[in-house]
Structure formats: structure tokens, C-alpha cells
Amino acid sequence: MNMQAAPIIARRSPGPDGEKIITLAALAVGGQGGGVLTNWIVAVAEANGYRAQSTSVAGVAQRTGATIYYVEMCRDTGRTPVFSLSPSIGDVDILMASELMEGGRAIMRGFVTPGRTTLIASTHRIPAVSEKIHAGDGRVDGAEVIEAMGIAADHVVAFDMETVAKAAGSVISSSLLGALAGSGSLPFSRESFENVIRASGRGVEASLRAFGDAYDIAKGDKAAPTAEDAPAVILPVLNVPKNLKSKWTALEVRIANLPQETHEMVGLGLQKVVDYQDIDYGADYLDMVEQIATLDVTPFDLSICAAKYCARALCYDDILRVADIKTRASRMERVKNEVVVKDDQLLMVTEYFHPRFEEFTTTLPTSIGRWLQRRKGLEAFYTKHFDKGRRVRTDSLSGFLMLWIVSSLRPYRRKLLRHKSEMDHVDTWFKTALSVAKDNPAMAIEILTNYRLIKGYSDTHVRGHSKFARVMGALDMLVGRSDGADWMRRLRVAALDDVKGDALDGALETVKSFAR
């Protein structure tokens, strides 16, 4: 917090000496350099003969580290102004948001006022916790937020400032500052902004590039970046060892023999399954898809659905999978890119684990795991001494090796209790879909899609299994109805939209009422 001398006056509208206070609020997610941005804005104001004060209010409700930075400034007339410590509804001249939904939340809070507020927002997305915890697709429609910006704000500057910053080798605080300068909402020259960046002394050239690009876009002198279309992947591309080339080629031939419409989804599914386990597991996956394909006709929606959800069912989340993902070089590179680690910086990564007794026993061979699960005394001992959160530093040799050893157990996965229980469940589900597909392909598609309900591990996995069982329990009541597939879909949507299950309870009661 940058506090000034003892207060004397305060005005929200221009006074006799023109000392109107300019209010600016910046909403930033942790790690985006919101504090640096705020310091730059204060420094620019002071360099132009203004008095300025900055405060920050940290919050963890949305996504661990969302912070509101607030700046007030006015021309120095020799008298000390009274500045507020936080933004007020209807009293913000400039609102800056480092991510699209932060801009949306600012509108909901009343910080954006028609006829007054200039809204500067990056349109890239960082999913909020409320979106991530949704069992289905919990993403908010960004187009609606952008439309609301145009209604709520007096002037809007919105484009993907994250992409602009990364292209320049900098962080988003630099492009946000450029957008602010380019918006013309502050009475300061471009040179004064650039001088403050130069004075910061760190990453100056990259910051200036990001600033300049964002400035030009905000002024309308340069086109904003657009999302590149991802190239279509028809067949998987894997680094297959020479001794497995012949087996892999045989799998590719099997894909080629399936209907053309299914090739893309089957190829992606095969890549996922083989990457998860091995080539033999990929052959099992194709066995499932081929059985469905023999019952399908153009446009082969049933086969495409089977290709997607059979891969998902076979690639369940267990401790081995989690350890494998967390020790991959590609993951470390992704983390480095997300936090923008420079060559002269060290990255420290701490992973959080909370293995319950059930997860411990199911990671053991089937017979041993079941024997341990029957020993309640051992479960109580484990719960007392080992059932607690653990933090593992995967940037350290010991922490990395610990997870790597767990991931190296992948060749033995088929002999573990977790695999046995998962495959028993998958077998029952798939046989049900296969049986129904002979007479009712639409219902079979909904049965296959119901595997969306099962995901994650620990308590999340248990809840998913419970909801899946309840939705599938309605099959006998729906299978003979012309609208049965639609009602199965409605049950699944209700289960995905409501964590507590109240919506699913209501939907099931409706099905029971007309089934009787």
C-alpha cells in the first residue's frame, strides 16, 4: 500500500482548482503481475505531477489469488487529497480486468457504470473454480460477457492481451498497461508510460514490446490477435518403439477398416488408450468399438459416441495415472510457460496428495487389496496415521523419484484391485449399451454418454458412480418408450448440473410417475 500525507480535501467531481480524483480499479488473478501494474500506474501519475495512492484487497474465493487493486489520483495543487481505500459502486472511472470473467464480475459488482467507466479487459479465459467443479461443462459463455461489457461501459477496450504479452516474451501486466495508455482514459503521454517501464529495470525490452503492441491495438492502429484454428488430427502420432511397430501398424489397419466417419474419433481414442497403458490395451479398445460399429449405420453417430466414451472408461484416474502426468516433461514445460519462468529463475513445484485407505488398497494386487480391505483394524490404523494431506516437491530429486516410481508400476496395472473393479463396471455398462443398440440406437448413445458422470478420483469418483447408478437405474422404465432416449439425456443433465442431487431426484420422480 502506498499511503500519502495527512488528508485535507476530497472531491469526486472537479473542484475550483481542477483537482478531480480519477479512480481506477484493476482485477487480476494471482501470478499475473497485478502489483507490478499498479506500481507502474502510480509511478506514471506521479511523474506527470499527480498525487496517487494504491491499495489492494486480496481474495481467494474465485480461483486462489484473485485480487482487487485500487488506485486514486488527482493533480497536485499543493493540497493533500483524501483518497478512498477501496472502489465504490458507481464511482470507478477506469476498470481493468486481466481475464474475461473478472471483467464480468466487475460488472456484476457495479464497478462499471454506463456513461462513465472505461472498461479495459483481456478476453482470454482462466476457468474459475465455479466452472471447474461443475460435473459437466460448467464454462460460462464468454460472448455474453463481452455483450454485457458493451452495454455496461462507456468505452470498451477488449482483446486477448495474454497472447499479445506471450508473443512479446513478457507477462500480461505489460500489455494491460499498453491498453490503458492506448485507451486515452488517462491524460498521460505514451512516453511517460514507457519511461516508467524502462525505470523498472527488469525485462524491459520484452515489456516494451508487449506494451507497444497492446497500445497500437487499443488505438486501432493494429489488428488484435485471433485464435488459430487447431489442425485436424485424423490418426494419432506416437513415438512407437521399433519392436512395437508391427503391432501399432495392425491397429492402424483396423481403424482404416472402420467407417470413414469414425476415423478421427477412433484415432484420438486409440492414442489416449495406448498412451494410458500399452498397445494391447489399445487392441482391447478397438474390440469394443468394432462391436458397436457392426450394429451402426450412416452417419455412424453410435460408433463415434462409443469411440469417445469407451476410451474415457478405459482411461480411469488412478494414483499411477496422476503420478505419470505429474512427472512428464511436457507438464513441466506447460507450467513454466503458464508462470512465464525466465532463464535466470528457478521454478519450484509442490504437488498435493491425500491418498485414502481405499486408494491405497486398490493400488495393490487384487488378492492383497481385498484382504486388507476386510481388516477394519488396519483401516483405522491407516486413517489415524496416514490419512492426511501430503505435499511433494516434484522439482526436487526425492519428490520426483517418489512419483516416478509410482508411475513406473503402469505395466502391472491390470493386476491391481482398482483395475479389476473398474473393468467389471465397464464390462457391465458396455454390454448393456451393446444389447440396447440392437433395437434402440438412440438409447444406446445415451447409455454410452452416461459415462460422463464418472470422473476423477476419491470422493469425486464415488459421487460419480452413485449418480451413474441412479441414472442407469431408470433404464427399465424408459427403454420401451419413444421418448426414452430423451428422458435418459434429461436425467444425465440433471445429475451433471446439481452437485447435491436434488435435480436428479426430481427428474427420477417424474420418470416414475409416467412409468407407473
N, C-alpha and C positions, 0 to 999 in steps of 0.2 A: 504494500500500500504506500502510495506517495502522497503524504499529507503536507498541506501548506500552513502558513502562519495563521494566527488567530483571526477568525472571521469577523467581518464588519458588515457587508451588504450581500444581498442575493436578489437576482432578478431572473425570471424565466422569459421575459419579453425585454426588448431593448430599452435601456434606461436613458437618461439625459446625455450620458457620455457614450452611448452605443455599446455598453458592456453586456449585451445579451449572452446568456450562457448557452453554449452548444452542448447537447447531450448525445453521447454515443455509447451504445451497448454492443458488446461482442460476445456471442455464444460459441464456445469452442469445446471440442471433445479432447480428453486427455491425450497428450503427446503431439498435438498439432501446433504448438508454439503460440498459444493464446497470450501467454505472459509476455513473450517477445514482441508480438504485435502491439500489445497495449503500451509497452515501453517505447516502441517506435513512435506511436501516435502522440504520446505525451511529449517526447523529445521534439517532434516536428512542431507541435503547438508552441512550446517554449522557445524554439529557435525563431519563431515568427512573432515574438512579442506577446504571447498569450500566457495566462496562468492556467495550469491544468492540474487535475487530481485524478488518480486512478484507484479503483478498488476492485476486489474480486470476491466472488461468493462461490466456493466450490460445492459441487453436488454430486452424489453417486447414484441418484435414483434411476437415471435413464440408462447409462452404459459405462459405469465406473469411471468417473472423472469429468463429466460434463460440467463446465464452469462458465459463470456469467462474469465477464469483465466489463467494468463500467468506467467511462471517462467523462468528466465535465471540464469544459474550458471556456474562457472568455478573455477578451482583450485586456491587457494590463493597463489600467487607467490610474494606477497609484493607490488604489484602494483594494483591500483584500476581500475577495468574494466569499460567500457561503456556498459550499458545494455539498450536494447530497452524496450519500454513501451507496445508494443503490437506485436502479431505474424505477420509475413510476409509470403506471398505466397512463397512456395518452401523453407522455412527456418525454419521448425519445425522438430525437431528430434523425439519427443515423443508427440503423440496426444492422450488424454484421453477423452472418452465420457461416460457420466453417463447414456446414453439411446441410443438405436439403431439409431434413426433418427438424433440425434445430431452427431453421427459418420458420417452419410450420408451427413449432411450439411457441416461438416468439409471437406469432400472430394470435394464437390461442390465448396467450397471457395478456394480450392487449398492449404489447410494446410497439406495435406497428399501427400507425394512425393515418387514415386517408387524408390527403391534403397537407401532410406534414413530414412523414417519415420516408427517408430514402433507405430502401432495403437492398443490401449487398449480400448475396448468398452464393455459395458453391453448390452446384446441382448434383455432385457425386453423392453416393449413398454409403453410410456406415450403419448397418442394421441396428436398431435399438433393441434392448433386452426384451421389450414387449413384443417385438417382431420375432426374435429368436426363439422364445419359449413357446410360441404357438405350435401346436402339434402338426398343423398343416402349413399352408402358405400364408404366413402372417404379415407379409410385406405390404406396406401402405403404398397406394398409388401415387407416385411422385408427380404425375401430371396434374392431379387435383391440387397438390400443394402449390405448384407453380401458378395454376389458375388463381388460387386464393391470394398469392402474392400480388398479382396484377390488380386485384380488387382492393386489397387492404392498404397497399403502399402508395405513396405519392409518386415515387420513382423506383424502378427495379433494375438492378444490375445482377444478372444471374447467369452463370456459365460454370463449366467444370474447372474450377481453379486448382483442384488437386492434380489433374492431368497436366495443366499448364506448369505447375511447380515441378512435378516429376520430370517433365520434358527438359526443364532447365537445370535439373540436378539439385533442386532446392526443396523447401518444405512450403506448405500451404500458407503460412503466415506471410511469406513474401508476396505471393500472388494476391492475397487478400488486401495487403497494403497497396498494391498496384491498382486493384479495382477501386479501392477507396479514393485514391488520388485521381484516377481517371473518371470517376463519377462526378467530380466537380462539387461535391457536397461540403467540402472544406475549403476555406479561402486561402489555400497554400499552394505554392508552385510545385511543379514536378521536381525541380532541382532540390528543393528543401527536403522532400521525402528521400531522394537518392542520397543526399549528403548524410542523413541520419543512418541509412543502411551502411554507407562507407565507414562511418564512425564506429559502427558496432564491431568491426574488425574480424568477424568470423564468417566464412563462406560468402564473402562479399560479392564476388563475381557471379556466382550462381544465383544469389538472392537478387542481384540487379537484373539478371536475365529474366527471372520469373516476374519481377516487378514490372519490367518494361513490356513483356508480353501481355500481362493482365491489364496494364494501363492502356495499351493500344486497343485491346478488345473492349474495355469499358467505354472508351472514347468512340468506338465504332470504326476505327481505322484498320482493324484486323478481324478476321473471322474467328469465332470461338471453336475450340476443338470438338470434333464429333466422335462418337463411339465407332470404332472399327468393327466391321462385320467379321465374326469369327469364321474361320474356314471350316467347311463341312468335313467331318471325319467319317468316312464310309467304313473302312476296315481299321482295326486297331494297329498301332505301330509300337511294337515292343522290342527290346533288346533280347532276343531269344538266343540262348547258348547253342553252339553248333550241335551238341548231342541231342538237342530237343527240336531241331529244325524240322525233321520229318514229321514229328507229332503235331507241331504247330501248323505245318502245311496241310495236314489232313483235316485239321479243324477249319482252316480257311476254305477248303474244298466243300466241307459240309455247309458252311454259310452260303457259298455260291449256289448250292443246290436248293436253297430255300427260296421262296418268292422274292422277287426283286424289291418289293415294297418294304420288306423286313430287314434288308441287309444292314442299313445304318444302325438301327437299334440293336440288332443281334450282335453286330460287330463291337459296339460300345459295351454291351453287356458282357461279351466274352473277354474283352480287355479287362474289365473290372474284376471278373471272377478269377481269371488267371493271375492277375496282379495280387489278388487277395490270398490265393492259395497256391495252385500249380496247374499245369496243363491237364492233368487227369480230372481235376475239379472242373475245368472248362469243358471237358467232354461230357461230364455229368449235366452241366448246364445246357449244352446243346441237345442232349437226350430229352430234356424237359420241353424245350422249345419245339423240337421236331414232333413230339407227340401232339402238341396243340396245333401245329401247322397242318397236320393231316386232316383236322376237322374244320379248317378255316377256308373261307372263300374271299374273293376280292371285296373290299380293299385290304383285307388281312388285318383289320384292327385288333382282332383277338390275338393273333400271333405277335403283333407289335407290343401289345399290353403284356403278354406272357414274357417276352424278351426283356422287358423293363423290370417287371416285379419278381421274376424268378432270380434275376441277378441280385436284386436287392435282398431277397430272402436268403440266398446262399451266402451273402457277404454281411453277416451279422456282426455287431460290435462286441468284441470281447477284449480282455486285457492284452492279448497278443497283438490284436489289430491296433489298439491305441498305442502300445509301445512301438510298433513298427512305424506308424505315421509320425510319431514324435521324434524318432531318431533318423528320419530321412534327410538327406542333404537338401532336397528340394524345399522341405518345410523351413529349414534354417534360412535358406535364401529368401523365401517369402516373408519371413519375419523381419529379416534385415531390410528388405525393400519397404515393408509397411512402416517401420520406425525410422527409415532413412539413416542407416548407420554409415558413417563416413569411414574412410580408410584409417584414420588415426583414432578411431573409437573402438571400444570393446563392447560386445553385446553379451549380456547375462540373461539367461532364460531359466525361469523357475516354473516347473510343472506341478500341478496339484492333483493328488490322488487320494481316494478314500475307498480302498477295497474292503467290501463287507465279507462276512463269513461265507455267504453264498457264492460270491465271485471267486473267493479263494478256493473253495472246494470244487467248483465247476471247472477250474483250470487244471485239475488233477485228472489222472486216468479214471475212467468210468467207475471201476470197482472200488478204488480207494476213495474217490469223491463221495460215492454213495455211503460207504462205511462211515466216513467222517460226519456226514450229514445226519446220520442216525444217532450220533453221540452228542446229546444235548449239553453234557458237561463240557465237552471240548468247545462247543459253540459259545457257551457262557464265558469260558476262559479266553477265547479269541476276542469276543466282544469287549471284555474288560481291558485287555492288554494291547490289542492290535487294531481294533475298530476305531480308528481316528484318522483325521486328515494328515497327509504327509506331503511335504514339499521336496521335490527333487530338482536339483540344478543340472539340467542337461548340457549346460556349457562347460561343466566340469567333467573330468575323465571318469570319476567314480559314478557320478549320476548317469552319464551317458551309457557306460558299460552296464549298469544295472538294468536299464530299459532295453538295451541291445540284446542282452542275454535272454530277457523275456521274449522279445520279438523273434529270436532265433529258434524258439520252440515251435514255429509255424509248421514244420514237417510233421510234427506229432499231433496237430490239432484234431485230426479225425479220431484219435484215440481218447480224447478228453470228454469229460462228462457234459460240458457245455455243448459240444458239437452233437453229441448223441441226443440231447433233449431238443436242440434246435431242429435237427433233421427229422426227428419224429413229428414235430409240429409242422414243418414244411411239407412232409410227405402227406399228412392228412389234409392239409389245405390244398395242395396241388391235385390230389386225387378227387377231391370234391369239385374243384373247378373243371377238371377233365370230364367228370361224369355229367355235370350240368351242361357243358359245352356241346354235347351231342344233340341236345334238343333246344337249348336256350343260350345261344352265344352271347347275347346282351347281358344276361345274368352272370355268365361265366366271366365276362370282362369286369363286372363289379366285384365279383369274388376275388379275382386276381388283384384288383386295385385296393382291396381292403388291407393288403399288407402294408399300405402306407401307415396304418395305425401302429405298427410295431417298429420301434426305432430306439437308438441309444442303448444305454445300459443302466444297471442299478434300478432305482425307483422308477425312472422314466420307462425303462423296458417293461417292468412289472405292470405299470398302468396301461401301457400299450397293449400288452397281452390280454389284460382284463377287458378293455374296450373291444378288442378284436373278437373275443369270445362272445361278448354280448351282441355285437352286430351280426356275427355269423349265426348266432342262436335263432335269429329271425328267418333264416333261410327256408325252413319248412313251411312257414306261413306265407312266404312270398313266391316260392319257386313256380307255382302253377298259375300265377296271375299275369295278365298282360302288362300291368304296370309294376310288376315285381322288381325289375331291374332299377327302375326309377326310385322306388322306395328303399332299395338297398343302398343306392347312392345317397339318398337323404339321410339315412341312418349314419353312414360314414361321415358325412359332412357335419352332422350334429356332434358326433364323437370328437371330431377334429377341432371344432370351434369352441368347445366348452371343456375346460380342464376338470371341473368338478363332476361333470357327467349329468347335470340336470337336464340339459337339452336332449341328451340321448335318452334319458328316462322318459321324457315327454313323447319323443318320436316313437319309442318302443310301445308305449301305451296306445298311441294312435294306431300302430300296426295291429296290435292285439284286438283293438275294438272292431276293426272291419274284418279281421281274420275270423273272429267268432261268428 
